[in-house]
Amino acid sequence: MLLNYIKISFRNLVRNKAYTAINVLGLALGMSCGILIFTLVTHHLSFDNFHPNRDRIYRFVTEQKRETTSYASSVPSPLGKAFRNDYTFGENVARIFTATDILITVKDGRDLRKFKEEEGVAFAESAFFDLFNFPFLAGDPGTALTEPNTAILTERMARKYFGTANPINKTLRVDNKIDLRITGVLKDLPANTDRQTEIFISYVTLKQFNEWLASDDAWGGMTSGMQCFVRLRPGVSPEQVERVLPAYVEKYRPNSKNVHHYHLQALADIHFNAQYGGVMTKTNLWVLALIGLFLIITACVNFINLATAQAINRAKEVGVRKALGSLRGQLFWQFIAETGLITVVAMLLAVLGSQLALPFVNDWFQSGMRIDFLANWQLTAFTGLLVVVVTFFSGSYPGLILARFQPVVALKGKLSQQSIGGFNTRRTLIVTQFAISQMLIIGVIIIASQMRFAQQSDLGFDKEAVVMVPIASESKLQTQHTIQNRFSRLAGVKRVALCQAAPASDNNWNTSPRYDNRSEDESFSINVRAADDQYTSLFGLQLVAGRNIYPADTVREFLVNETFAKKLNLNKAQEVIGKVISLNGDRLKGPIVGVVRDFHNLSFHEDISAVCIASATEQYSYYAVKINLANARTTLAGLEKVWTETHPDQIFEYQFLDEQIAEFYETEALMLKLIQAFAAIALFIGCLGLYGLVSFMAAQKTKEIGIRKVLGSSTGQIVWIFVNEFSRLILIAFVVAAPIAWYAMNAWLKNFEYKIDLGIGVFALAILGTFVVAMLTIGYRAVSAALMNPINALRTE
């Protein structure tokens, strides 16, 4: 019986090629998105789930309370050692410090090969590899990182540096100052871990890299790369540990205005908690999963719509079957078999489509996801379940309609629209389809508008034609000034400044200021921008009071912004001129000589901070170079030549400032790409259904169209019959979609301190765009029907 169902189904589908093609394409697109989104969601949910006893692994994090509360995934570097020595709560405690953008040099005979590692290196205590499951291929995990100047590499990095040779006991150099001996090789890190660093250096070597950070007395500050992990003993709760942690604040930071609260963060929370630097929130995952579900529903709705519309063409077939004794159940399962056949073919195309699209998704997410049905039983189960669910969800309603036809009425061909589900059912389905499409389109417009607003708004400084060139590691101040002068003499270079970072940057140094020799630090933090006297003119920062700082090689005087004065509750910014401020525990001290107009020192997600600018030369990280874009290629080549002549052992790099600022919104840019793709797919599936329904409607109205043309109706009047029917449905869909989209996008915009207004223009653009695409779809088929010869139309009976 099953083979008979399949054989008959195959014949019916071949006979109705257009109907079959539309349904297969629509379902394939929807299910392809479903497979990709399922792969993405399960990939992120699997992060760091391969470590033994992972439910007992926690990371120490810091909640900082000044004027406002901020969160850091790091802790003061001595905390891990102190906790290990003072308490027995931890079965294992390990500190690890990650430094990014590190130069690695490897001597190969007479040649010196240079590599710039964006993920950098990690100074790790040997206990780290007892805590986490990163297997060794060579070397002893217990001793590989116990001695100074030792390191372990992943297998991939070992091949990169040493080829097929045995890397054990070979050497490499870090930042042209630390020589390391390789003592172990790790198995390549899996794609589903947040640990991306592939070079691990013994923690005792940290003193050579950053003596302050390696000190047991470095309780006064934190750096983002310093993290500490603990595996609690069985039976120990995180609440027990957190009750003893305030003792470290009382002992080592009793008078700090930057009040620390140390907490434990579960390993399972690290990947998803945006407060502490998580890369993918669970909210975003569920939003993606919901979009995937919507797309599958849209494809299924398309199928139901077309199947119910097509049912009238099969009335005589059903009548004959019923007259010959077919039962309702047999007719129902016959249609389910047809639907199943379409779904299986669509699934095969969906698997192929998802494989072709996966490299683009991996590129967008910077991930290493794979679609492997043999290795991933969850994906295999999902696709099998998807075929079953789509088959029954799409096929049940049309199957029931076909099965309930009255044989006499069916054989006479007198079926009414109501007997095949009625226009109201199909109208509801069309409204559902286009409501989903319009919600996604509104999302695209709002996200794109906010991105454009962030990129085109006045940031309070000039970001155009500025090239940021990193200062070479271990570069002396005299060398920096030499390169600065040589850069300045190049044709096409307008100005050069030495600085820690651009005015807007995620490279931030925050500290508590003490104003006018007061007895205590202020309750707010200040964002320090280390820079020379050329900084303000290069970036076009405007002075509203006082003067610029004078050239200096040490901190002698300060510029502050207007927000600094506002936070001090002063009436005029000029009142701070001549007042002394102290930073970083009185290590930096000097008078305020000028006030600059407020500029955005962070992304639009955050409010403008109190900022100061001073010549803290030890913090300089970049040459900011203002160039003439007309000669950009020649100028960049000149910069590289000067650099290479001065630092032949280092790699020349640069980045345009506007590209750096765009990195603030990488998550939003990714979300925009995804929703653009999903909105286009949803709209395309909806238009496929529209085309099919208009084609069916045209076939049903062939005689009516012929009569109207004979009686003098114009092409436009006939086209209006079709347009009028579907335009009302699209308007109803918009009425349903607009409030839901407004609520969702208003919630999304709350993540920004500076944002667009949700005006009526956004929604008008969405409905207009949908109308244009839908009317083109309807119009093409409707015009074809309207231009048909009326004589041929009247002969169709």
C-alpha positions in Angstrom: 0.0 0.0 0.0 2.8 2.4 0.9 4.6 1.8 -2.4 1.3 2.5 -4.2 0.8 5.7 -2.3 4.4 6.8 -3.3 3.9 5.8 -7.0 0.6 7.7 -7.3 2.1 10.7 -5.4 5.0 10.8 -7.8 2.7 10.8 -10.8 0.6 13.6 -9.4 3.7 15.7 -8.6 5.2 15.3 -12.0 1.8 16.2 -13.6 1.7 19.5 -11.6 5.3 20.6 -12.2 4.8 24.3 -11.2 2.9 23.4 -8.1 5.6 20.9 -7.1 8.5 23.3 -7.9 7.1 26.1 -5.8 6.4 23.9 -2.8 9.8 22.2 -3.0 11.7 25.5 -3.3 9.7 27.1 -0.5 10.2 24.2 1.9 13.8 23.8 1.0 14.6 27.4 1.8 12.7 27.3 5.1 14.3 24.0 6.2 17.8 25.1 5.0 17.5 28.0 7.4 16.3 25.7 10.1 19.3 23.4 9.7 21.7 26.3 9.8 20.1 27.9 12.8 19.9 24.6 14.7 23.6 24.0 13.9 24.4 27.5 15.2 22.3 27.2 18.4 23.6 23.8 19.3 27.2 24.8 18.6 27.0 27.7 21.0 25.1 25.7 23.6 28.0 23.2 23.5 30.7 25.7 24.5 33.2 24.3 27.0 30.9 21.4 27.9 33.7 18.8 27.4 35.6 19.6 30.6 35.3 17.0 33.5 33.5 18.3 36.6 32.5 21.4 34.6 29.6 22.0 37.0 32.2 22.7 39.7 34.4 25.1 37.6 34.0 28.8 38.2 35.7 32.0 37.2 36.4 34.9 39.6 34.8 38.1 38.3 34.6 41.6 39.7 31.6 44.0 40.2 33.0 47.5 40.5 30.9 50.2 42.2 31.8 53.8 41.7 29.2 56.4 40.6 27.9 53.6 38.4 28.3 49.8 38.5 30.5 48.1 36.0 31.5 44.4 35.5 34.8 42.8 34.7 35.8 39.2 33.9 39.1 39.9 35.5 40.4 40.2 39.1 43.5 41.7 40.6 46.4 39.3 39.8 47.3 38.3 43.4 43.7 37.2 44.3 44.2 33.6 42.9 47.4 33.0 44.9 45.9 34.5 48.0 42.7 32.4 47.8 44.7 29.2 47.2 46.9 29.9 50.3 44.1 31.1 52.6 41.2 28.7 52.0 40.6 25.1 51.2 37.4 25.6 49.2 39.2 25.1 45.9 40.2 21.6 44.7 42.3 23.5 42.1 43.0 27.2 41.5 44.7 28.5 38.3 45.6 32.0 37.1 46.0 32.9 33.4 46.9 36.2 31.8 46.3 36.6 28.1 48.1 39.3 26.0 46.8 39.8 22.5 48.5 41.0 19.2 51.9 39.6 20.1 54.9 39.3 17.8 56.4 35.8 17.6 59.8 35.3 15.9 61.3 32.0 15.1 64.9 31.5 13.9 65.1 29.2 10.9 68.8 28.8 10.1 69.9 32.3 9.1 66.4 33.5 8.5 64.2 35.1 11.1 60.5 34.4 10.5 58.0 36.8 12.0 54.4 36.1 13.0 51.8 38.5 14.5 49.4 36.5 16.6 46.1 38.3 17.1 45.0 35.8 19.8 48.4 36.4 21.5 49.9 34.3 24.2 48.7 33.2 27.7 50.8 33.1 30.8 49.3 30.1 32.6 49.9 28.3 35.9 50.4 24.6 35.3 47.3 23.8 37.3 45.3 25.3 34.4 45.7 22.0 32.5 44.5 19.9 35.4 41.4 22.1 35.7 40.6 22.1 31.9 40.5 19.3 29.4 43.0 20.3 26.8 44.9 17.1 26.2 48.7 16.9 25.7 50.2 15.1 22.7 53.7 15.6 23.9 55.3 16.7 27.2 54.3 16.2 30.8 51.2 18.3 31.9 52.5 18.4 35.5 55.9 19.9 34.7 55.6 21.5 31.3 55.0 25.0 32.6 56.8 24.9 36.0 60.1 26.5 34.9 60.6 30.1 33.7 60.9 30.7 29.9 59.0 27.5 28.9 56.0 27.2 26.7 53.6 24.7 25.1 51.9 25.0 21.7 48.9 23.5 20.0 49.6 21.0 17.3 48.5 23.6 14.7 50.9 26.3 16.0 53.8 23.7 16.2 53.3 23.0 12.5 53.1 26.7 11.7 56.4 27.5 13.3 58.4 24.3 12.9 56.8 22.3 10.1 57.0 18.6 10.5 60.1 18.8 12.9 59.7 17.8 16.5 59.0 21.1 18.4 60.1 19.9 21.8 63.1 21.9 23.1 63.0 24.3 20.1 62.8 28.0 20.8 60.8 31.0 19.9 60.9 34.7 20.9 58.0 36.8 22.2 57.8 40.5 21.5 61.6 40.5 20.8 62.3 40.2 24.5 61.5 36.8 25.9 63.1 33.6 24.6 61.0 30.4 25.2 61.8 26.7 25.1 59.0 24.5 23.9 58.2 21.8 26.5 54.9 20.4 25.3 52.4 20.1 22.5 48.6 20.3 22.9 45.9 18.7 20.8 44.3 21.4 18.7 41.7 23.4 20.6 38.1 22.4 19.7 35.9 25.0 17.9 33.5 25.1 20.8 35.7 26.7 23.5 36.1 30.4 24.4 39.9 29.8 24.9 41.4 30.9 21.6 45.0 31.4 22.6 47.2 28.6 21.3 50.5 29.5 22.9 50.8 29.0 26.7 53.8 30.3 28.7 54.8 29.4 32.2 53.2 31.9 34.7 56.5 32.6 36.4 57.7 34.2 33.1 55.0 36.9 33.5 57.5 39.0 35.5 59.6 39.5 32.4 56.6 40.6 30.4 54.9 42.8 33.0 56.6 43.1 36.4 53.7 45.0 38.1 51.1 42.4 37.0 53.2 39.5 38.3 53.6 41.2 41.7 51.8 39.8 44.8 51.0 43.4 45.7 49.1 44.4 42.5 45.8 44.8 44.3 45.4 48.5 43.2 44.1 47.8 39.7 43.1 45.2 37.1 43.7 44.4 33.5 41.2 42.6 31.3 43.5 39.8 30.4 44.0 38.5 33.9 41.6 35.7 34.9 41.4 33.2 37.7 39.5 29.9 37.7 38.7 27.5 40.5 37.3 24.0 40.7 35.4 23.8 44.0 35.6 20.7 46.2 32.5 18.5 46.1 29.9 19.9 48.5 31.3 23.5 48.4 28.8 26.0 47.1 29.7 29.3 45.3 27.8 31.2 48.0 30.2 29.8 50.7 33.1 31.1 48.7 31.6 34.5 48.0 31.0 35.1 51.7 34.8 35.1 52.4 35.8 37.2 49.4 35.0 40.6 50.9 37.9 40.1 53.3 40.3 40.7 50.4 38.7 44.1 49.7 38.8 45.1 53.4 42.5 44.0 53.7 44.0 45.2 50.4 41.6 48.0 49.1 40.1 49.6 52.2 40.1 53.2 51.0 39.5 52.8 47.3 36.5 54.6 45.8 36.4 51.9 43.2 34.7 49.4 45.5 35.3 45.8 44.4 32.8 42.9 44.9 34.3 39.6 43.8 31.9 36.8 42.6 32.1 33.4 41.1 30.8 32.9 37.6 29.8 29.4 36.5 31.7 28.0 33.5 28.4 27.3 31.8 27.6 31.1 32.1 30.8 32.5 30.6 30.0 32.1 26.9 26.5 33.7 27.3 26.9 36.5 29.9 27.4 39.8 28.0 28.1 41.7 31.3 31.3 39.7 31.7 32.3 39.6 28.0 30.2 36.7 26.8 30.1 36.5 23.0 26.6 35.2 22.4 23.7 35.9 24.8 21.1 33.2 25.2 18.5 35.8 24.3 20.1 36.2 20.8 20.2 32.4 20.4 16.5 32.1 21.2 15.7 35.0 18.8 17.6 33.2 16.1 15.8 29.9 17.0 12.4 31.8 16.8 13.3 33.3 13.4 14.2 29.8 12.2 10.8 28.5 13.4 9.0 31.4 11.7 10.7 30.6 8.4 9.8 27.0 8.6 6.2 28.0 9.5 6.2 30.4 6.6 7.2 27.6 4.2 4.6 25.3 5.7 1.9 27.9 5.4 2.9 28.4 1.8 2.4 24.7 1.2 -1.0 24.6 2.9 -2.2 27.6 1.0 -1.3 26.2 -2.4 -2.5 22.7 -1.5 -5.9 23.9 -0.5 -6.2 26.1 -3.6 -5.1 23.2 -5.8 -7.6 20.8 -4.2 -10.5 21.9 -6.5 -8.5 20.6 -9.5 -8.4 17.1 -7.9 -12.2 17.0 -7.1 -13.0 14.5 -9.9 -10.0 12.2 -8.9 -11.3 12.2 -5.3 -14.9 11.6 -6.5 -13.8 8.6 -8.6 -11.8 7.1 -5.7 -14.6 7.5 -3.3 -17.1 6.0 -5.7 -14.8 3.0 -6.1 -14.7 2.5 -2.3 -11.8 4.6 -1.0 -12.1 5.5 2.6 -11.3 9.0 4.1 -8.3 7.5 5.9 -6.9 6.2 2.6 -7.3 9.5 0.8 -5.8 11.3 3.8 -2.7 9.1 3.8 -2.4 9.4 0.0 -2.0 13.1 0.4 0.3 12.8 3.4 2.5 10.5 1.1 2.6 13.2 -1.5 3.5 15.8 1.1 6.2 13.5 2.5 7.7 13.0 -1.0 7.8 16.8 -1.5 9.3 17.2 2.0 12.0 14.6 1.5 13.1 16.2 -1.8 13.0 19.6 -0.2 15.1 18.3 2.7 17.8 16.9 0.3 17.9 20.4 -1.3 18.0 22.0 2.2 21.0 19.9 3.2 22.8 20.9 0.1 21.9 24.5 0.5 22.9 24.6 4.1 26.3 23.0 3.2 26.8 25.7 0.6 25.8 28.5 3.0 27.8 27.3 6.0 31.2 28.9 4.9 29.5 32.3 4.8 27.9 31.7 8.3 31.2 30.6 9.7 32.9 33.7 8.2 30.2 35.9 9.8 30.5 34.3 13.2 34.2 33.6 13.1 33.5 30.0 14.0 34.4 26.5 12.9 30.9 24.9 12.7 30.5 21.7 10.6 27.4 20.0 9.3 28.2 16.3 9.8 25.3 14.0 10.1 27.4 11.0 10.9 29.2 12.7 13.8 26.3 14.8 15.1 23.4 12.6 16.1 21.5 15.7 17.3 21.5 17.2 13.8 20.5 13.8 12.3 17.6 13.5 14.8 16.6 17.1 14.1 16.4 16.7 10.3 14.5 13.5 10.7 12.1 15.1 13.1 11.8 18.2 10.9 10.8 16.0 7.9 8.1 14.3 10.0 6.8 17.5 11.6 6.7 19.5 8.3 5.0 16.6 6.5 2.2 16.4 9.0 1.9 20.1 9.7 1.8 20.9 6.0 -0.2 17.9 4.8 -2.8 17.3 7.5 -5.2 20.2 6.8 -5.2 19.8 2.9 -5.4 16.0 3.4 -8.5 16.3 5.6 -10.1 18.7 3.1 -9.6 16.3 0.2 -10.8 13.3 2.3 -14.1 15.0 3.2 -15.2 15.7 -0.4 -18.7 14.4 -1.1 -18.3 12.0 -4.1 -21.4 13.1 -6.0 -20.6 16.8 -5.7 -17.0 16.2 -6.5 -17.8 14.2 -9.7 -20.2 17.0 -10.9 -17.4 19.5 -10.4 -19.6 21.7 -8.2 -17.3 22.2 -5.3 -17.6 25.5 -3.6 -14.7 27.6 -2.2 -15.9 26.8 1.3 -15.6 23.1 0.7 -11.9 23.5 0.0 -11.1 25.6 3.0 -12.6 28.8 1.8 -10.9 32.1 1.0 -11.0 33.1 4.7 -8.6 30.2 5.6 -6.2 31.1 2.8 -6.4 34.8 3.7 -5.5 34.0 7.3 -2.5 32.0 6.1 -1.3 34.8 3.7 -1.7 37.3 6.6 0.5 35.1 8.8 3.1 34.7 6.1 3.4 38.4 5.4 3.2 39.4 9.1 6.3 37.4 9.7 8.0 38.9 6.6 7.1 42.4 7.7 8.3 42.0 11.2 11.7 40.9 9.9 11.8 43.8 7.4 11.0 46.3 10.1 13.9 44.8 12.1 16.2 45.2 9.2 15.3 48.9 8.7 15.7 49.8 12.3 19.0 48.0 12.9 20.4 49.5 9.6 19.1 52.9 10.7 20.8 52.6 14.1 24.0 51.4 12.5 24.0 54.4 10.0 23.2 56.7 12.9 26.2 55.5 14.8 28.5 55.7 11.8 27.4 59.1 10.5 26.7 61.0 13.7 29.1 63.7 14.9 31.4 61.9 17.4 32.9 65.1 18.6 36.2 64.4 16.8 37.5 63.9 13.3 37.8 60.2 12.4 38.3 60.5 8.6 41.6 59.7 6.9 43.3 58.7 10.2 45.6 55.7 10.1 46.4 54.0 13.5 49.9 52.4 13.4 50.8 50.3 16.5 54.1 51.3 18.2 56.7 48.6 18.1 57.1 46.5 21.2 60.0 47.6 23.4 60.3 50.8 21.4 62.2 53.6 23.3 60.6 57.1 23.5 63.4 58.6 21.5 62.8 56.1 18.7 59.1 56.9 18.8 59.8 60.6 18.3 62.2 59.8 15.5 59.6 57.8 13.6 57.0 60.5 14.4 59.2 63.1 12.7 60.0 60.9 9.7 56.3 60.1 9.2 55.6 63.9 9.4 58.0 64.6 6.5 56.3 62.1 4.2 54.3 63.6 1.3 50.6 63.0 2.0 51.0 63.1 5.8 49.3 66.1 7.4 49.9 65.4 11.1 51.2 62.7 13.4 50.4 62.2 17.1 51.7 59.7 19.7 48.8 58.3 21.8 47.5 55.4 23.8 44.4 55.2 21.6 42.0 57.2 19.5 39.4 59.4 21.2 36.8 56.6 20.9 38.4 53.2 21.7 37.9 50.0 23.6 41.5 50.4 24.8 40.6 52.2 28.0 42.5 53.1 31.2 40.1 54.1 33.9 41.1 55.3 37.4 39.6 57.3 40.3 40.6 61.0 40.1 41.4 63.2 43.1 40.4 66.8 42.4 41.9 70.0 43.9 43.9 68.2 46.6 40.8 66.9 48.3 41.2 64.3 51.0 39.4 61.5 49.0 39.1 60.4 45.5 35.9 61.3 43.6 33.1 58.7 43.4 33.3 58.5 39.6 36.1 57.1 37.4 38.0 59.1 34.7 39.0 57.7 31.3 42.6 58.5 30.7 43.8 59.2 27.2 47.6 59.3 27.1 48.6 61.5 24.2 51.0 64.2 23.1 50.4 67.8 22.3 49.5 67.0 18.6 46.5 64.9 19.6 43.9 67.6 19.9 44.6 69.2 16.5 45.0 65.9 14.7 41.5 64.7 15.9 39.9 68.1 15.8 39.1 68.2 19.5 37.7 71.6 20.3 38.9 73.6 23.3 36.1 75.4 25.2 38.4 76.8 27.9 42.1 77.2 28.6 44.8 75.9 26.3 46.3 72.7 24.9 49.0 70.8 26.8 52.6 71.7 26.1 55.0 69.1 24.6 56.4 66.9 27.4 57.8 63.4 28.0 56.1 63.1 31.4 52.8 63.9 32.9 52.9 67.6 33.8 49.5 68.9 32.9 46.0 67.8 31.9 43.1 68.4 29.6 39.7 67.4 30.7 36.3 67.2 29.0 33.1 69.0 29.9 31.6 65.9 31.5 34.4 66.0 34.1 33.3 69.4 35.2 29.6 68.3 35.2 30.4 65.4 37.4 32.0 67.8 39.9 28.7 69.8 39.8 30.5 73.0 38.7 28.5 75.7 37.0 31.1 76.5 34.3 33.8 74.3 32.8 36.3 77.2 33.2 36.2 76.7 36.9 38.5 73.6 36.7 41.3 75.6 35.0 44.4 75.7 37.2 43.1 73.1 39.6 45.3 70.1 40.4 44.1 66.5 39.8 45.8 63.3 40.9 45.4 59.9 39.2 46.4 56.3 39.8 47.0 56.7 43.5 48.8 60.1 43.2 51.3 58.6 40.7 50.2 61.1 38.1 49.6 64.6 39.2 49.3 68.1 37.6 47.2 71.1 36.9 44.3 71.2 34.5 45.2 73.6 31.7 42.3 73.2 29.3 38.8 71.8 28.8 37.8 70.1 25.5 34.2 69.8 24.2 32.6 66.4 25.0 33.3 63.6 22.5 32.2 60.1 22.4 35.0 58.1 24.0 33.0 54.8 23.9 30.4 53.3 21.6 26.9 54.6 21.4 25.9 51.8 23.8 27.4 53.9 26.6 27.2 57.4 27.9 30.1 59.9 27.5 32.6 59.4 30.4 34.7 61.9 32.2 38.0 62.0 30.2 41.4 63.5 30.7 44.3 63.8 28.3 48.0 63.8 29.4 51.4 63.0 28.2 51.8 59.6 29.9 54.5 58.4 27.5 54.8 54.9 29.0 51.2 54.3 27.9 51.6 55.2 24.2 50.5 52.4 21.9 49.9 54.1 18.5 51.1 56.6 16.0 47.9 58.4 14.8 48.6 59.6 11.3 46.4 62.0 9.4 46.8 61.5 5.7 45.6 62.8 2.4 43.3 60.1 1.0 44.1 61.1 -2.6 47.6 59.7 -2.2 46.7 57.0 0.3 48.5 54.1 -1.4 51.8 56.0 -1.8 51.6 57.4 1.7 51.0 54.0 3.3 53.9 52.6 1.4 56.1 55.4 2.7 54.9 54.7 6.3 55.8 51.0 5.9 59.3 51.9 4.5 60.1 54.2 7.4 58.8 51.5 9.9 60.8 48.7 8.3 64.0 50.7 8.2 63.6 51.4 11.9 62.2 48.0 13.1 63.5 45.4 10.6 62.7 42.6 13.2 59.0 43.6 13.5 55.8 43.5 11.3 54.3 46.7 10.0 50.6 47.0 10.6 47.9 49.7 10.4 44.2 50.2 10.5 42.0 53.1 9.5 40.3 54.7 12.5 36.8 54.4 11.0 37.4 50.6 10.7 38.4 50.5 14.4 35.2 52.4 15.4 33.1 50.0 13.3 34.3 47.2 15.5 32.2 48.6 18.3 29.2 47.4 16.4 30.3 44.0 15.2 27.5 42.2 17.0 24.9 44.6 15.5 26.5 44.3 12.0 26.3 40.5 12.3 22.7 40.6 13.4 21.8 42.9 10.5 23.3 40.5 8.0 21.4 37.6 9.5 18.0 39.4 9.6 18.6 40.8 6.1 19.1 37.2 4.8 16.1 35.8 6.8 13.8 38.7 5.8 14.7 38.2 2.1 14.1 34.5 2.4 10.7 35.0 4.2 9.6 37.5 1.6 10.7 35.3 -1.2 8.8 32.3 0.2 5.7 34.5 0.6 6.0 35.7 -3.0 6.3 32.2 -4.2 3.0 31.4 -2.5 1.5 34.6 -3.9 2.5 33.7 -7.4 1.0 30.2 -7.0 -2.2 31.5 -5.6 -2.5 34.2 -8.3 -1.9 31.5 -10.9 -4.6 29.4 -9.4 -7.0 32.3 -9.2 -6.3 33.2 -12.8 -7.1 29.6 -13.9 -10.3 29.7 -11.9 -11.3 33.1 -13.4 -10.4 32.3 -17.0 -14.0 32.5 -18.3 -14.8 35.5 -16.1 -11.7 37.4 -17.5 -12.8 36.5 -21.1 -16.3 37.8 -20.5 -15.0 41.0 -18.9 -12.7 41.7 -21.8 -15.5 41.1 -24.4 -17.6 43.6 -22.4 -14.9 46.2 -22.6 -12.8 45.9 -19.4 -9.3 47.2 -19.7 -6.1 45.4 -18.7 -5.8 47.6 -15.7 -9.3 46.8 -14.5 -8.7 43.1 -14.7 -5.3 43.4 -13.0 -7.1 45.3 -10.2 -9.3 42.2 -9.5 -6.1 40.4 -8.3 -4.4 43.4 -6.7 -7.4 44.4 -4.7 -7.7 40.9 -3.2 -4.1 40.6 -2.0 -3.3 44.2 -1.2 -5.9 44.2 1.6 -4.3 41.1 3.1 -0.9 42.7 3.1 -2.3 45.7 4.9 -3.9 43.5 7.5 -0.5 41.7 7.9 1.2 45.0 8.5 -1.4 46.0 11.2 -0.5 42.7 12.9 3.3 43.0 12.5 3.9 46.6 13.3 3.1 46.6 17.0 5.0 43.4 17.6 8.0 44.7 15.7 7.8 48.1 17.5 7.8 46.4 20.9 10.8 44.1 20.0 12.9 46.7 18.4 12.2 49.3 21.1 13.5 46.7 23.6 16.6 46.2 21.4 17.3 50.0 21.2 17.4 50.2 25.0 20.9 48.7 24.7 22.0 52.1 23.3 22.4 55.4 25.2 22.4 57.3 21.8 19.7 56.0 19.4 17.3 56.8 16.7 13.6 57.6 17.2 11.1 55.0 16.1 9.2 57.3 13.8 6.4 56.4 11.4 8.8 56.6 8.5 10.4 53.3 9.5 7.1 51.5 9.3 6.0 53.3 6.1 9.1 52.1 4.4 8.5 48.5 5.5 5.0 48.4 4.2 6.0 50.2 1.0 8.8 47.7 0.4 6.6 44.8 1.0 3.9 46.2 -1.3 6.3 46.8 -4.2 7.7 43.3 -4.1 4.3 41.7 -3.6 2.7 43.8 -6.4 5.5 42.9 -8.8 4.8 39.3 -8.1 1.0 39.6 -8.4 1.2 42.0 -11.3 3.4 39.8 -13.5 1.0 36.9 -13.3 -2.2 39.1 -13.4 -1.0 41.0 -16.5 -0.4 37.7 -18.3 -3.9 36.6 -17.5 -5.4 40.0 -18.5 -3.6 39.9 -21.9 -4.9 36.4 -22.8 -7.1 36.2 -25.9 -10.8 36.4 -24.7 -11.8 33.9 -27.4 -9.5 31.3 -26.0 -10.7 32.1 -22.5 -14.3 31.6 -23.4 -13.5 28.2 -25.0 -12.0 26.8 -21.7 -15.4 25.3 -20.6 
